[in-house]
């Protein structure tokens, strides 16, 4: 058998929902600064660790003093012996 919800039960449910909503809103105002501060510290640590790893990688790849390093291969000669096509000399006719 179906039971009809009473008006007082409905108001009680709405009141509970509003209390939970405003309670969470107040708690977030209190704890949000701590949460943001904690997250920013964690991100700062993470970026610091990545920076340290980058520095160690650069130190390992750095040549020793007095060592000669060539970073780039010399360019090949631009001229080639390939025939690109036949050159045809022409004159303009007016």
CORKAPE-V567557 format. One record per helix or strand. SS is the DSSP state (h for helix, s for strand). FROM is the first residue (numbers start at 0). LEN is the number of residues. If there is no record, write none. Layout:
ss=SS from=FROM len=LEN
ss=SS from=FROM len=LEN
//
This chain:
ss=h from=6 len=55
//
